[in-house]
Amino acid sequence: MAHYAEIVDGLVVRVTVVNNAVITVDGIEDGAIGAAFCHNLLGGEWVQTSYNGNMRFNYAGVGFTFDMARDAFIAPQPYPSWELDEATCRWEPPVARPSAGGPWSWNEATLSWTESAQPQ
């Protein structure tokens, strides 16, 4: 199955699934055919996304931005201190998450990771 995101003013407003038979011509998948199929059926502008994140950096979700210049889906910024990694188009904290212990949650007030209590 192929996945397509509807884009309105640079934002993803919905994601739908299209059967591979619709987008396959002579055994080769063509994303433009799927985008046209979605447009003809539902209206709007559609861009293919990958559930595995192997195209356009990230799987599109409602509320994500579609950055046409980067050809990338970008999640909403989770915290003001986090910066976009240009190589992955993912938000990164100013301090790496600890590898031991956890679970961890981000504390924006202290710009640090806080270890959460383990459920009993």
MARKOL-451078 format. One line per 3 residues: their letters; for each residue x, y, z of N, C-alpha, C, O, CB. Coordinates in pm, whole numbers. Glycine has a CB too. Layout:
<recs>
a) X,Y,Z,X,Y,Z,X,Y,Z,X,Y,Z,X,Y,Z | ...
</recs>
This chain:
<recs>
mah) 83,-118,0,0,0,0,87,125,0,193,129,63,-94,0,120 | 41,225,-71,111,353,-77,34,454,7,-89,446,17,126,402,-224 | 104,547,66,45,647,153,65,786,93,171,818,38,105,640,295
yae) -41,867,104,-37,1003,49,-89,1102,152,-185,1074,224,-120,1012,-80 | -24,1218,159,-62,1324,251,-123,1439,172,-70,1481,70,60,1373,334 | -236,1489,222,-296,1608,161,-231,1730,225,-220,1739,347,-452,1610,179
ivd) -187,1823,140,-116,1942,184,-203,2065,159,-248,2087,47,20,1954,112 | -226,2143,263,-298,2271,251,-211,2377,317,-182,2369,436,-442,2264,318 | -170,2475,238,-84,2584,288,39,2531,360,79,2585,463,-163,2675,383
glv) 99,2426,306,222,2371,361,204,2277,479,302,2226,532,310,2481,402 | 79,2252,521,53,2163,635,-20,2037,590,-104,2040,500,-29,2235,742 | 13,1927,656,-56,1800,630,-189,1804,704,-193,1825,825,31,1676,674
vrv) -298,1784,630,-431,1787,691,-494,1648,701,-585,1626,781,-523,1878,613 | -446,1554,620,-491,1415,630,-396,1327,551,-324,1372,462,-637,1398,580 | -398,1198,585,-315,1098,518,-407,984,479,-493,943,557,-196,1049,609
tvv) -389,932,359,-472,822,312,-386,714,249,-267,735,222,-579,872,213 | -447,599,225,-377,484,167,-435,458,29,-556,468,8,-391,357,259 | -347,426,-65,-387,393,-202,-330,255,-235,-214,227,-209,-336,501,-304
nna) -413,172,-291,-372,37,-331,-259,46,-434,-265,128,-526,-492,-44,-387 | -159,-38,-419,-45,-37,-511,-87,-62,-655,-20,-16,-747,56,-141,-470 | -195,-134,-676,-241,-161,-813,-275,-31,-886,-263,-23,-1008,-364,-254,-811
vit) -318,70,-812,-354,198,-872,-231,272,-923,-238,341,-1025,-428,285,-771 | -120,258,-855,-1,338,-889,107,261,-964,214,314,-992,58,395,-764 | 78,135,-997,179,51,-1063,151,42,-1213,41,7,-1255,182,-90,-1001
vdg) 253,76,-1292,244,66,-1438,362,-19,-1485,477,14,-1458,246,208,-1507 | 332,-126,-1554,435,-218,-1603,528,-264,-1490,649,-277,-1509,517,-152,-1715 | 469,-289,-1373,545,-340,-1260,625,-236,-1183,698,-271,-1090,636,-444,-1307
ied) 612,-109,-1220,687,-3,-1154,589,95,-1088,496,144,-1152,779,72,-1256 | 611,122,-959,527,218,-887,560,360,-931,676,395,-949,545,203,-735 | 456,441,-949,472,580,-990,394,667,-893,271,672,-897,423,602,-1137
gai) 465,737,-806,402,820,-705,315,930,-761,216,968,-699,506,880,-618 | 350,982,-878,270,1089,-939,131,1039,-976,33,1114,-970,341,1145,-1063 | 122,914,-1015,-9,856,-1049,-97,852,-924,-215,884,-930,7,713,-1110
gaa) -40,813,-812,-114,809,-687,-160,947,-642,-272,963,-595,-31,746,-578 | -72,1046,-657,-109,1183,-620,-224,1233,-708,-316,1298,-658,13,1277,-634 | -218,1203,-836,-326,1241,-928,-456,1167,-894,-564,1224,-900,-285,1214,-1074
fch) -444,1039,-858,-560,959,-819,-628,1023,-698,-750,1038,-697,-518,813,-788 | -550,1059,-596,-606,1122,-476,-672,1255,-510,-780,1286,-460,-497,1142,-370 | -606,1334,-595,-660,1464,-635,-793,1445,-708,-889,1517,-680,-559,1539,-725
nll) -798,1352,-801,-921,1331,-879,-1035,1279,-791,-1151,1313,-814,-896,1232,-993 | -1003,1198,-691,-1104,1139,-604,-1146,1234,-491,-1264,1242,-457,-1051,1009,-545 | -1049,1306,-433,-1074,1383,-311,-1049,1532,-324,-1082,1609,-233,-990,1329,-201
gge) -990,1574,-437,-952,1714,-452,-824,1742,-376,-771,1653,-309,-1065,1807,-402 | -774,1862,-385,-657,1902,-308,-525,1862,-370,-519,1805,-479,-665,1845,-174 | -419,1893,-296,-281,1861,-337,-232,1746,-252,-243,1749,-130,-187,1986,-323
wvq) -177,1643,-316,-133,1522,-246,13,1493,-277,60,1511,-389,-220,1403,-286 | 85,1447,-173,226,1413,-185,246,1276,-121,194,1249,-13,318,1520,-117 | 319,1190,-189,343,1057,-135,433,1062,-12,527,1142,-6,406,966,-241
tsy) 403,978,84,483,965,205,512,817,224,445,733,163,411,1026,330 | 606,784,306,643,644,327,626,606,472,681,671,562,788,619,282 | 549,501,495,527,450,630,660,415,696,675,427,817,434,328,627
ngn) 757,371,616,890,334,667,984,454,675,1098,439,720,951,227,579 | 939,571,633,1023,691,638,1136,688,538,1235,760,555,1078,708,776 | 1125,606,431,1235,597,335,1222,696,220,1297,688,123,1243,456,281
mrf) 1127,787,229,1120,898,134,1071,1021,208,990,1011,300,1025,863,13 | 1119,1135,169,1080,1262,230,1106,1264,381,1035,1330,457,933,1289,204 | 1209,1191,422,1265,1191,557,1177,1128,664,1224,1044,741,1295,1330,597
nya) 1049,1165,671,962,1119,778,825,1083,722,782,1138,621,949,1226,888 | 758,990,788,619,959,753,534,1079,792,545,1129,904,569,827,823 | 450,1125,702,367,1242,727,260,1212,830,201,1103,831,303,1291,599
gvg) 235,1306,915,126,1299,1011,47,1429,1005,100,1532,964,178,1273,1153 | -79,1423,1046,-160,1544,1050,-89,1645,1140,-48,1614,1251,-305,1513,1100 | -77,1768,1089,-9,1874,1162,137,1890,1124,200,1989,1163,-18,1848,1308
ftf) 193,1795,1049,330,1808,1002,335,1916,895,234,1950,833,383,1673,946 | 453,1970,874,478,2065,766,537,1988,649,617,1897,667,574,2179,812 | 497,2026,527,566,1975,409,654,2087,359,604,2189,311,466,1926,298
dma) 784,2068,370,882,2167,325,920,2131,182,996,2037,159,1008,2170,419 | 867,2208,88,889,2178,-53,1036,2190,-93,1085,2110,-173,804,2270,-140 | 1105,2289,-37,1246,2309,-72,1331,2189,-29,1422,2148,-102,1300,2436,-6
rda) 1301,2132,87,1375,2015,136,1315,1884,85,1376,1778,97,1378,2014,288 | 1193,1893,30,1116,1775,-9,1104,1682,113,1137,1564,107,1184,1700,-130 | 1056,1742,224,1055,1670,351,928,1700,431,875,1811,429,1178,1706,434
fia) 882,1597,502,778,1615,602,848,1637,735,938,1563,773,680,1491,608 | 804,1741,807,868,1777,934,761,1785,1042,661,1855,1027,946,1911,922 | 785,1713,1151,692,1713,1264,689,1851,1327,783,1929,1310,732,1606,1368
pqp) 583,1882,1401,582,2008,1476,697,2010,1576,734,1907,1632,447,2028,1549 | 753,2127,1599,864,2140,1694,812,2107,1834,719,2172,1882,925,2285,1690 | 871,2007,1901,818,1966,2031,845,2065,2144,764,2078,2235,876,1833,2068
yps) 959,2135,2139,996,2232,2243,1072,2346,2176,1141,2323,2077,1083,2164,2356 | 1060,2467,2229,1130,2581,2168,1282,2564,2161,1345,2619,2071,1099,2705,2245 | 1341,2491,2254,1487,2478,2257,1540,2376,2156,1660,2374,2127,1532,2438,2396
wel) 1453,2292,2102,1498,2188,2010,1521,2248,1872,1448,2336,1828,1395,2073,2003 | 1625,2198,1803,1661,2249,1671,1647,2141,1566,1664,2022,1593,1803,2305,1671 | 1615,2185,1446,1596,2091,1336,1731,2044,1284,1817,2125,1249,1514,2155,1222
dea) 1749,1913,1279,1869,1853,1221,1847,1851,1069,1761,1778,1020,1897,1707,1278 | 1924,1928,997,1907,1940,852,1930,1809,779,1873,1787,672,2001,2045,799 | 2012,1722,834,2042,1595,768,1928,1495,779,1910,1410,691,2169,1535,826
tcr) 1850,1503,887,1742,1406,910,1603,1468,907,1503,1397,899,1763,1338,1042 | 1596,1601,913,1469,1674,924,1390,1630,1046,1267,1620,1042,1385,1654,797 | 1463,1602,1153,1401,1567,1282,1450,1666,1387,1561,1718,1378,1435,1420,1323
wep) 1366,1689,1487,1400,1782,1594,1491,1714,1694,1468,1600,1733,1273,1833,1665 | 1595,1785,1735,1693,1732,1828,1703,1821,1951,1703,1944,1939,1830,1719,1760 | 1712,1761,2069,1725,1840,2191,1865,1899,2202,1958,1848,2140,1694,1753,2315
pva) 1880,2006,2281,2013,2065,2297,2106,1977,2380,2227,1999,2381,2000,2202,2363 | 2050,1878,2450,2128,1784,2531,2082,1644,2493,1962,1616,2490,2110,1811,2687 | 2176,1556,2463,2140,1420,2423,2068,1347,2536,2099,1366,2654,2266,1341,2381
rps) 1972,1263,2499,1900,1182,2597,1998,1082,2659,2075,1020,2586,1778,1108,2532 | 1996,1065,2790,2084,966,2853,2055,826,2801,1940,792,2771,2067,970,3007 | 2159,747,2790,2142,611,2735,2108,510,2844,2058,402,2813,2268,568,2663
agg) 2135,542,2967,2107,449,3078,1991,501,3161,1960,620,3160,2234,429,3167 | 1928,410,3232,1817,449,3319,1693,478,3239,1671,423,3131,1855,568,3402 | 1611,566,3294,1490,605,3226,1368,533,3280,1382,452,3372,1502,580,3079
pws) 1255,558,3230,1228,643,3113,1256,790,3141,1251,837,3255,1083,626,3068 | 1286,862,3033,1325,1001,3043,1220,1091,2981,1154,1053,2884,1461,1023,2976 | 1204,1210,3037,1118,1311,2977,1196,1443,2973,1281,1469,3059,983,1327,3056
wne) 1166,1524,2874,1237,1650,2856,1177,1755,2947,1055,1768,2957,1231,1696,2709 | 1264,1832,3015,1223,1942,3101,1269,2071,3034,1387,2107,3040,1281,1928,3246 | 1177,2141,2970,1212,2261,2896,1260,2373,2989,1344,2453,2948,1093,2310,2814
atl) 1209,2379,3112,1248,2485,3206,1396,2475,3244,1463,2577,3262,1162,2477,3332 | 1447,2352,3256,1587,2334,3296,1676,2292,3179,1797,2277,3194,1596,2230,3406 | 1614,2273,3063,1684,2225,2944,1763,2098,2974,1881,2085,2942,1779,2335,2890
swt) 1694,2004,3037,1759,1879,3074,1657,1765,3073,1536,1787,3067,1825,1890,3212 | 1710,1644,3079,1627,1525,3086,1598,1491,3231,1686,1502,3316,1695,1405,3014 | 1477,1450,3258,1436,1412,3393,1395,1266,3388,1316,1224,3303,1319,1501,3446
esa) 1450,1190,3482,1413,1048,3488,1277,1036,3556,1256,1086,3666,1521,966,3566 | 1186,969,3488,1051,949,3540,1049,825,3631,1130,734,3614,949,933,3424 | 959,825,3724,945,709,3813,894,590,3734,808,604,3648,850,740,3930
qpq) 948,474,3764,904,350,3700,769,309,3760,751,315,3881,1010,236,3719 | 674,269,3676,547,221,3732,567,96,3814,650,12,3779,446,194,3620 | 494,83,3922,509,-33,4013,408,-140,3981,405,-244,4047,494,10,4159
</recs>
